[in-house]
Amino acid sequence: MPAETGRLLIINGPNLNLLGTREPEVYGTATLADVEEICRTAATAHGLAVEVVQSNHEGELVDAIQSVRGSAERPGADGIVINPAAYTHTSVALRDALGAVARPTVEVHISNVHAREEFRRHSYISPVVDAVIAGAGLTGYRLAVDLLAERLQG
């Protein structure tokens, strides 16, 4: 296992704490703990540490994004993987926070949001991130970590 050379923040938005039981026909039966393990395993393979945050509250997610700058009490992060969930389609606050911290960021969606209801096809987040992965299931998280590792270490 390589020594840790950077940090990633993994952010999951509203209702993702219900993975495994919420609409399994759309999101599958894996849990949020499974998502976190996928991210940790992928990050460790690249020598990256991860911090994982999930909240149903927009302000807490904004605070988490802003935390990547770090402080005397807490190290920052070099990149972000974010599944903003329903806030994808509504949150200018998350968009502005991501733009303000200027870290490489990948937006992830478990389902293919473009094949779902019309309102899910618009993302306030996509214009301020480096890449979007949608419809790859939980594999999308691993792909996001791999992509960020490549960009951070390459």
C-alpha positions as a Markdown table, in Angstrom:
| # | Residue | x | y | z |
|---|---|---|---|---|
| 1 | Met | 0.0 | 0.0 | 0.0 |
| 2 | Pro | 1.5 | 3.4 | -1.0 |
| 3 | Ala | 2.0 | 6.1 | 1.6 |
| 4 | Glu | -0.8 | 8.6 | 1.7 |
| 5 | Thr | 0.0 | 11.4 | -0.7 |
| 6 | Gly | -3.2 | 13.4 | -0.6 |
| 7 | Arg | -6.7 | 13.6 | 0.7 |
| 8 | Leu | -10.2 | 13.3 | -0.9 |
| 9 | Leu | -13.5 | 14.4 | 0.5 |
| 10 | Ile | -16.4 | 12.2 | -0.5 |
| 11 | Ile | -19.7 | 14.0 | -0.1 |
| 12 | Asn | -23.2 | 12.3 | -0.3 |
| 13 | Gly | -26.3 | 14.4 | -0.2 |
| 14 | Pro | -29.9 | 13.9 | 0.9 |
| 15 | Asn | -31.5 | 10.5 | 1.2 |
| 16 | Leu | -28.3 | 8.6 | 0.3 |
| 17 | Asn | -28.3 | 7.4 | 3.9 |
| 18 | Leu | -31.2 | 5.3 | 2.8 |
| 19 | Leu | -29.3 | 3.4 | 0.1 |
| 20 | Gly | -30.1 | -0.3 | 0.3 |
| 21 | Thr | -33.8 | 0.3 | 1.2 |
| 22 | Arg | -34.8 | 3.4 | -0.9 |
| 23 | Glu | -36.0 | 2.5 | -4.4 |
| 24 | Pro | -33.8 | -0.5 | -4.9 |
| 25 | Glu | -35.0 | -0.8 | -8.5 |
| 26 | Val | -33.3 | 2.5 | -9.1 |
| 27 | Tyr | -30.4 | 2.6 | -6.6 |
| 28 | Gly | -29.8 | -1.1 | -6.0 |
| 29 | Thr | -29.4 | -2.8 | -2.6 |
| 30 | Ala | -25.9 | -1.7 | -1.6 |
| 31 | Thr | -25.7 | 0.6 | 1.4 |
| 32 | Leu | -24.0 | 3.9 | 2.1 |
| 33 | Ala | -21.4 | 1.9 | 4.0 |
| 34 | Asp | -20.7 | 0.0 | 0.8 |
| 35 | Val | -20.2 | 3.3 | -1.0 |
| 36 | Glu | -17.7 | 4.4 | 1.7 |
| 37 | Glu | -15.8 | 1.1 | 1.5 |
| 38 | Ile | -15.5 | 1.4 | -2.3 |
| 39 | Cys | -14.1 | 4.9 | -2.0 |
| 40 | Arg | -11.7 | 4.0 | 0.8 |
| 41 | Thr | -10.4 | 0.9 | -1.0 |
| 42 | Ala | -9.9 | 2.8 | -4.3 |
| 43 | Ala | -8.2 | 5.8 | -2.5 |
| 44 | Thr | -5.9 | 3.6 | -0.5 |
| 45 | Ala | -4.8 | 1.9 | -3.7 |
| 46 | His | -3.6 | 5.3 | -4.9 |
| 47 | Gly | -2.1 | 6.4 | -1.6 |
| 48 | Leu | -4.9 | 8.8 | -0.8 |
| 49 | Ala | -6.8 | 9.3 | 2.4 |
| 50 | Val | -10.5 | 9.9 | 2.4 |
| 51 | Glu | -13.0 | 11.7 | 4.6 |
| 52 | Val | -16.7 | 10.8 | 4.0 |
| 53 | Val | -19.6 | 13.1 | 4.7 |
| 54 | Gln | -23.3 | 12.5 | 4.2 |
| 55 | Ser | -26.0 | 15.0 | 5.2 |
| 56 | Asn | -29.6 | 15.7 | 4.4 |
| 57 | His | -29.0 | 19.4 | 5.1 |
| 58 | Glu | -27.7 | 21.8 | 2.4 |
| 59 | Gly | -25.8 | 24.0 | 4.8 |
| 60 | Glu | -23.9 | 21.1 | 6.3 |
| 61 | Leu | -22.9 | 20.1 | 2.7 |
| 62 | Val | -21.7 | 23.7 | 2.0 |
| 63 | Asp | -19.7 | 23.6 | 5.2 |
| 64 | Ala | -18.1 | 20.3 | 4.2 |
| 65 | Ile | -17.1 | 21.7 | 0.8 |
| 66 | Gln | -15.6 | 24.8 | 2.4 |
| 67 | Ser | -13.6 | 22.5 | 4.7 |
| 68 | Val | -11.4 | 21.4 | 1.9 |
| 69 | Arg | -9.4 | 24.6 | 2.5 |
| 70 | Gly | -8.3 | 23.2 | 5.8 |
| 71 | Ser | -7.6 | 24.9 | 9.1 |
| 72 | Ala | -5.2 | 24.6 | 12.0 |
| 73 | Glu | -7.4 | 21.9 | 13.5 |
| 74 | Arg | -8.3 | 20.0 | 10.4 |
| 75 | Pro | -6.4 | 19.2 | 7.2 |
| 76 | Gly | -7.9 | 20.2 | 3.9 |
| 77 | Ala | -8.5 | 18.0 | 0.9 |
| 78 | Asp | -7.0 | 17.9 | -2.5 |
| 79 | Gly | -10.1 | 16.8 | -4.4 |
| 80 | Ile | -13.8 | 16.1 | -4.0 |
| 81 | Val | -16.2 | 13.4 | -5.1 |
| 82 | Ile | -19.8 | 14.6 | -4.7 |
| 83 | Asn | -23.1 | 13.0 | -5.2 |
| 84 | Pro | -25.3 | 16.0 | -4.4 |
| 85 | Ala | -28.4 | 13.9 | -4.9 |
| 86 | Ala | -31.6 | 16.0 | -5.1 |
| 87 | Tyr | -29.5 | 19.2 | -4.5 |
| 88 | Thr | -28.0 | 18.6 | -8.0 |
| 89 | His | -31.2 | 20.1 | -9.5 |
| 90 | Thr | -31.8 | 22.9 | -6.9 |
| 91 | Ser | -28.7 | 24.1 | -5.1 |
| 92 | Val | -26.9 | 27.3 | -6.2 |
| 93 | Ala | -25.3 | 27.3 | -2.8 |
| 94 | Leu | -23.5 | 24.0 | -3.5 |
| 95 | Arg | -22.5 | 25.2 | -6.9 |
| 96 | Asp | -21.1 | 28.4 | -5.5 |
| 97 | Ala | -19.2 | 26.6 | -2.7 |
| 98 | Leu | -17.6 | 24.2 | -5.2 |
| 99 | Gly | -16.6 | 27.1 | -7.4 |
| 100 | Ala | -15.1 | 29.0 | -4.5 |
| 101 | Val | -12.8 | 26.2 | -3.2 |
| 102 | Ala | -11.3 | 25.4 | -6.6 |
| 103 | Arg | -10.4 | 21.8 | -6.1 |
| 104 | Pro | -10.7 | 19.0 | -8.7 |
| 105 | Thr | -14.2 | 17.6 | -8.4 |
| 106 | Val | -16.1 | 14.8 | -9.9 |
| 107 | Glu | -20.0 | 14.7 | -9.7 |
| 108 | Val | -21.4 | 11.2 | -9.3 |
| 109 | His | -24.9 | 9.9 | -9.7 |
| 110 | Ile | -25.7 | 6.2 | -9.2 |
| 111 | Ser | -28.6 | 6.3 | -11.6 |
| 112 | Asn | -28.6 | 7.8 | -15.1 |
| 113 | Val | -30.3 | 11.1 | -14.3 |
| 114 | His | -30.6 | 11.8 | -18.0 |
| 115 | Ala | -32.9 | 8.9 | -18.5 |
| 116 | Arg | -35.2 | 9.8 | -15.6 |
| 117 | Glu | -37.7 | 12.6 | -15.0 |
| 118 | Glu | -37.2 | 15.8 | -16.9 |
| 119 | Phe | -36.3 | 17.9 | -13.8 |
| 120 | Arg | -33.4 | 15.5 | -13.0 |
| 121 | Arg | -31.7 | 16.3 | -16.3 |
| 122 | His | -30.5 | 19.7 | -15.2 |
| 123 | Ser | -27.5 | 20.0 | -12.9 |
| 124 | Tyr | -26.5 | 23.3 | -11.2 |
| 125 | Ile | -23.3 | 21.4 | -10.2 |
| 126 | Ser | -22.0 | 20.1 | -13.5 |
| 127 | Pro | -20.7 | 23.4 | -14.9 |
| 128 | Val | -18.3 | 23.8 | -12.0 |
| 129 | Val | -16.9 | 20.3 | -11.8 |
| 130 | Asp | -14.2 | 18.5 | -13.8 |
| 131 | Ala | -16.2 | 15.4 | -14.7 |
| 132 | Val | -19.6 | 13.9 | -14.3 |
| 133 | Ile | -20.3 | 10.1 | -13.9 |
| 134 | Ala | -23.9 | 9.1 | -14.1 |
| 135 | Gly | -25.6 | 5.7 | -14.4 |
| 136 | Ala | -22.6 | 3.5 | -13.5 |
| 137 | Gly | -24.0 | 2.5 | -10.2 |
| 138 | Leu | -21.6 | 2.3 | -7.3 |
| 139 | Thr | -18.8 | 1.8 | -9.8 |
| 140 | Gly | -19.1 | 5.5 | -10.5 |
| 141 | Tyr | -17.6 | 6.3 | -7.1 |
| 142 | Arg | -14.5 | 4.1 | -7.8 |
| 143 | Leu | -14.2 | 5.7 | -11.3 |
| 144 | Ala | -14.3 | 9.1 | -9.7 |
| 145 | Val | -11.6 | 8.3 | -7.1 |
| 146 | Asp | -9.4 | 6.8 | -9.9 |
| 147 | Leu | -9.9 | 9.9 | -12.1 |
| 148 | Leu | -9.0 | 12.3 | -9.2 |
| 149 | Ala | -6.0 | 10.2 | -8.2 |
| 150 | Glu | -4.8 | 10.3 | -11.8 |
| 151 | Arg | -5.2 | 14.1 | -12.0 |
| 152 | Leu | -3.7 | 14.7 | -8.6 |
| 153 | Gln | -0.7 | 12.4 | -9.0 |
| 154 | Gly | -0.1 | 12.9 | -12.7 |
